[in-house]
Amino acid sequence: MVHGKKQAIVIENYSDIVEARVRVRSLAREASLDLFDQARISLATSTLAVILGMEKSGGGSIAMERLGPSLPGGRGVKVTCICKVGSEAALRGANATADAGGALDDARRMVDDLLVHTAPNGGIEVTLIKWTGRNRLQPAGARADDRSPRGR
């Protein structure tokens, strides 16, 4: 299993979210993701950080690493947003509010995998993964692994 060097940035304000977005895009470029996928994973990262309120709570970090090529999915980028405050229920509840506007669902469609876990410290941990070669956006309500023949 080949992984790139892990990087992390502590999120204390919105500028840190922008910095994380730039670093994620750079990793995506190094992992040979196309321009669209670079934009998708970096936008999903910043969207998720804002949904979690990381810039307001000042309690969290974003870890990122390049994946592949010996992994089953090939090359890609893995991003983990770790928020010290919050819970899975709060995240899902925030997604249902008008303020979030379905932003979690939007982030989910931009990546191939989105995993939500309660962190050991009681916070929340959300992992995003984008692989090379899977550059289609998922329609609303579709799963990333939905391979049903549409329009045949």
Buried (B, 14 or more C-beta within 10 A) or exposed (E): EEEBEEBBBEBBEBEBBEBBBEBBBBBBBEBBBEEEBBBBBBBBBBBBBBBBBBBEBBBBBBBBBBBBEEBEBBBBBBBBBBBBBBBEEBBEEBBEEEEBEBBBBBBBBBBBBBEBEBBEEEBBBBBBBBBBEBBEEBEEEBEBEEEEEEEE
